[in-house]
């Protein structure tokens, strides 16, 4: 419920805010280009963050046999 309220509040504000940023003559184009560019960048943000973070300790770097992890071998 709280997410719905916060989401609705944000979506009620940004169209009016963006509309005031542009002159009437270019308002539609300005809003469309600005929002779609922002959505495209935000959509790839996870990919960019993963590339920057690199390979962490918790990721496997191959099979269990290569890394030496897994159940101990019985004698």
N, CA, C and O of each residue as an XYZ file, in Angstrom:
300
protein
N       0.819     -1.190      0.000
C       0.000      0.000      0.000
C       0.865      1.257      0.000
O       0.589      2.214     -0.723
N       1.912      1.241      0.817
C       2.788      2.412      0.883
C       3.493      2.626     -0.445
O       3.677      3.766     -0.871
N       3.887      1.549     -1.103
C       4.538      1.678     -2.405
C       3.594      2.339     -3.409
O       4.017      3.193     -4.188
N       2.342      1.954     -3.393
C       1.367      2.547     -4.299
C       1.200      4.034     -4.076
O       1.060      4.796     -5.034
N       1.213      4.454     -2.828
C       1.071      5.882     -2.508
C       2.291      6.657     -2.988
O       2.160      7.716     -3.603
N       3.482      6.124     -2.704
C       4.712      6.811     -3.107
C       4.830      6.842     -4.629
O       5.203      7.863     -5.206
N       4.515      5.737     -5.268
C       4.581      5.665     -6.734
C       3.593      6.656     -7.368
O       3.933      7.345     -8.330
N       2.407      6.720     -6.842
C       1.405      7.650     -7.372
C       1.814      9.099     -7.147
O       1.582      9.952     -8.004
N       2.416      9.380     -6.009
C       2.844     10.745     -5.725
C       3.929     11.188     -6.712
O       3.889     12.308     -7.221
N       4.889     10.313     -6.978
C       5.957     10.666     -7.914
C       5.418     10.825     -9.334
O       5.806     11.753    -10.043
N       4.537      9.936     -9.749
C       3.995     10.013    -11.102
C       3.000     11.156    -11.270
O       2.665     11.517    -12.399
N       2.534     11.716    -10.196
C       1.667     12.882    -10.287
C       2.450     14.179    -10.398
O       1.920     15.192    -10.855
N       3.722     14.150     -9.978
C       4.533     15.368     -9.945
C       5.366     15.551    -11.206
O       5.410     16.652    -11.753
N       6.034     14.491    -11.684
C       7.014     14.700    -12.749
C       6.420     15.219    -14.061
O       7.094     16.013    -14.719
N       5.218     14.838    -14.495
C       4.720     15.422    -15.753
C       4.525     16.939    -15.669
O       4.819     17.666    -16.617
N       4.038     17.390    -14.548
C       3.853     18.840    -14.390
C       5.198     19.553    -14.305
O       5.367     20.642    -14.853
N       6.147     18.937    -13.618
C       7.479     19.531    -13.477
C       8.179     19.621    -14.830
O       8.725     20.670    -15.174
N       8.170     18.548    -15.591
C       8.798     18.558    -16.913
C       8.087     19.514    -17.858
O       8.735     20.183    -18.662
N       6.790     19.587    -17.775
C       6.047     20.492    -18.643
C       6.427     21.942    -18.452
O       6.423     22.717    -19.408
N       6.755     22.321    -17.226
C       7.145     23.702    -16.945
C       8.571     24.009    -17.354
O       8.958     25.176    -17.405
N       9.359     22.988    -17.647
C      10.757     23.203    -18.013
C      10.925     23.658    -19.462
O      11.969     24.210    -19.812
N       9.933     23.439    -20.299
C      10.049     23.733    -21.722
C       9.026     24.781    -22.149
O       7.954     24.912    -21.559
N       9.386     25.507    -23.174
C       8.460     26.483    -23.757
C       7.317     25.728    -24.439
O       7.455     24.553    -24.779
N       6.208     26.400    -24.632
C       5.032     25.751    -25.214
C       5.321     25.170    -26.587
O       4.800     24.109    -26.931
N       6.145     25.852    -27.377
C       6.428     25.409    -28.736
C       7.151     24.067    -28.790
O       6.934     23.303    -29.730
N       7.999     23.755    -27.819
C       8.794     22.521    -27.833
C       8.470     21.601    -26.656
O       9.218     20.667    -26.368
N       7.378     21.863    -25.995
C       7.059     21.118    -24.778
C       6.894     19.617    -25.013
O       7.435     18.817    -24.249
N       6.175     19.228    -26.029
C       5.940     17.813    -26.288
C       7.240     17.090    -26.620
O       7.522     16.024    -26.072
N       8.019     17.666    -27.509
C       9.296     17.047    -27.880
C      10.258     17.009    -26.697
O      10.927     16.000    -26.472
N      10.327     18.077    -25.958
C      11.227     18.124    -24.808
C      10.888     17.084    -23.762
O      11.773     16.414    -23.230
N       9.619     16.950    -23.471
C       9.210     15.943    -22.486
C       9.453     14.533    -23.000
O       9.925     13.675    -22.254
N       9.136     14.285    -24.271
C       9.281     12.942    -24.828
C      10.741     12.523    -24.889
O      11.093     11.419    -24.474
N      11.588     13.402    -25.405
C      13.006     13.057    -25.527
C      13.638     12.907    -24.143
O      14.408     11.976    -23.905
N      13.315     13.813    -23.248
C      13.890     13.758    -21.902
C      13.491     12.515    -21.130
O      14.343     11.848    -20.544
N      12.211     12.200    -21.123
C      11.774     11.036    -20.343
C      12.236      9.729    -20.972
O      12.658      8.823    -20.252
N      12.170      9.608    -22.275
C      12.572      8.347    -22.908
C      14.072      8.113    -22.804
O      14.508      6.972    -22.650
N      14.857      9.163    -22.886
C      16.300      9.014    -22.685
C      16.595      8.581    -21.258
O      17.436      7.712    -21.026
N      15.905      9.184    -20.312
C      16.090      8.791    -18.919
C      15.674      7.365    -18.650
O      16.352      6.652    -17.910
N      14.573      6.934    -19.233
C      14.126      5.545    -19.057
C      15.112      4.571    -19.676
O      15.365      3.511    -19.103
N      15.677      4.904    -20.836
C      16.644      4.023    -21.491
C      17.914      3.888    -20.658
O      18.445      2.788    -20.510
N      18.399      4.989    -20.120
C      19.600      4.945    -19.275
C      19.318      4.155    -18.005
O      20.144      3.346    -17.582
N      18.174      4.378    -17.401
C      17.827      3.654    -16.171
C      17.649      2.161    -16.437
O      17.944      1.341    -15.567
N      17.178      1.804    -17.607
C      16.998      0.402    -17.928
C      18.312     -0.352    -18.005
O      18.367     -1.537    -17.674
N      19.374      0.320    -18.439
C      20.687     -0.316    -18.538
C      21.540     -0.098    -17.296
O      22.688     -0.542    -17.265
N      21.024      0.564    -16.285
C      21.813      0.872    -15.093
C      22.305     -0.387    -14.391
O      23.424     -0.406    -13.879
N      21.501     -1.422    -14.357
C      21.907     -2.669    -13.702
C      23.084     -3.294    -14.444
O      24.020     -3.790    -13.818
N      23.042     -3.272    -15.761
C      24.139     -3.819    -16.557
C      25.415     -3.029    -16.330
O      26.488     -3.613    -16.175
N      25.311     -1.708    -16.309
C      26.487     -0.883    -16.078
C      27.058     -1.123    -14.687
O      28.275     -1.214    -14.524
N      26.196     -1.227    -13.689
C      26.656     -1.461    -12.323
C      27.346     -2.812    -12.200
O      28.358     -2.924    -11.508
N      26.824     -3.828    -12.853
C      27.446     -5.145    -12.803
C      28.816     -5.127    -13.468
O      29.739     -5.784    -12.987
N      28.963     -4.396    -14.551
C      30.255     -4.306    -15.223
C      31.270     -3.548    -14.369
O      32.448     -3.904    -14.342
N      30.821     -2.514    -13.677
C      31.719     -1.741    -12.826
C      32.140     -2.557    -11.610
O      33.305     -2.529    -11.213
N      31.201     -3.277    -11.025
C      31.486     -4.052     -9.820
C      32.436     -5.208    -10.119
O      33.250     -5.574     -9.272
N      32.340     -5.775    -11.292
C      33.219     -6.881    -11.641
C      32.764     -8.180    -10.999
O      31.637     -8.301    -10.520
N      33.659     -9.133    -11.001
C      33.357    -10.454    -10.470
C      33.610    -10.461     -8.969
O      34.720    -10.172     -8.522
N      32.597    -10.787     -8.201
C      32.708    -10.787     -6.746
C      33.162    -12.128     -6.192
O      33.350    -13.091     -6.936
N      33.332    -12.176     -4.895
C      33.762    -13.411     -4.230
C      32.691    -14.474     -4.258
O      33.010    -15.663     -4.248
N      31.436    -14.085     -4.292
C      30.346    -15.051     -4.211
C      30.019    -15.695     -5.551
O      29.218    -16.628     -5.599
N      30.606    -15.231     -6.614
C      30.323    -15.828     -7.914
C      31.272    -16.977     -8.165
O      32.446    -16.925     -7.798
N      30.764    -17.990     -8.780
C      31.598    -19.137     -9.108
C      32.418    -18.837    -10.351
O      31.938    -18.201    -11.289
N      33.647    -19.297    -10.346
C      34.517    -19.045    -11.500
C      34.780    -20.331    -12.266
O      35.856    -20.491    -12.842
N      33.848    -21.225    -12.283
C      34.018    -22.467    -13.012
C      33.296    -23.589    -12.295
O      32.450    -23.351    -11.432
N      33.631    -24.796    -12.655
C      32.968    -25.929    -12.020
C      33.560    -26.182    -10.638
O      34.588    -25.601    -10.292
N      32.938    -27.022     -9.863
C      33.435    -27.330     -8.527
C      34.801    -27.993     -8.581
O      35.648    -27.761     -7.719
N      35.004    -28.802     -9.577
C      36.281    -29.506     -9.684
C      37.422    -28.500     -9.906
O      38.513    -28.681     -9.367
N      37.182    -27.456    -10.686
C      38.223    -26.468    -10.962
C      38.533    -25.608     -9.743
O      39.690    -25.256     -9.510
N      37.520    -25.270     -8.973
C      37.729    -24.359     -7.851
C      38.095    -25.083     -6.571
O      38.541    -24.444     -5.618
N      37.925    -26.378     -6.516
C      38.256    -27.118     -5.308
C      37.158    -27.085     -4.274
O      37.344    -27.619     -3.180
N      36.027    -26.486     -4.566
C      34.940    -26.456     -3.603
C      34.055    -27.688     -3.792
O      34.199    -28.423     -4.769
N      33.180    -27.894     -2.891
C      32.285    -29.043     -2.997
C      32.507    -29.980     -1.817
O      33.298    -29.678     -0.924
N      31.826    -31.093     -1.810
C      31.951    -32.013     -0.680
C      33.343    -32.646     -0.649
O      33.956    -32.873     -1.692
N      33.825    -32.922      0.545
C      35.156    -33.548      0.643
C      35.128    -34.962      0.085
O      34.108    -35.648      0.152
N      36.245    -35.387     -0.460
C      36.335    -36.712     -1.015
C      36.632    -37.707      0.094
O      37.400    -37.425      1.013
N      36.016    -38.865     -0.006
C      36.252    -39.911      0.986
C      37.522    -40.673      0.642
O      37.814    -40.903     -0.531
N      38.289    -41.069      1.679
C      39.519    -41.825      1.419
C      39.264    -43.250      1.003
O      40.209    -43.999      0.753
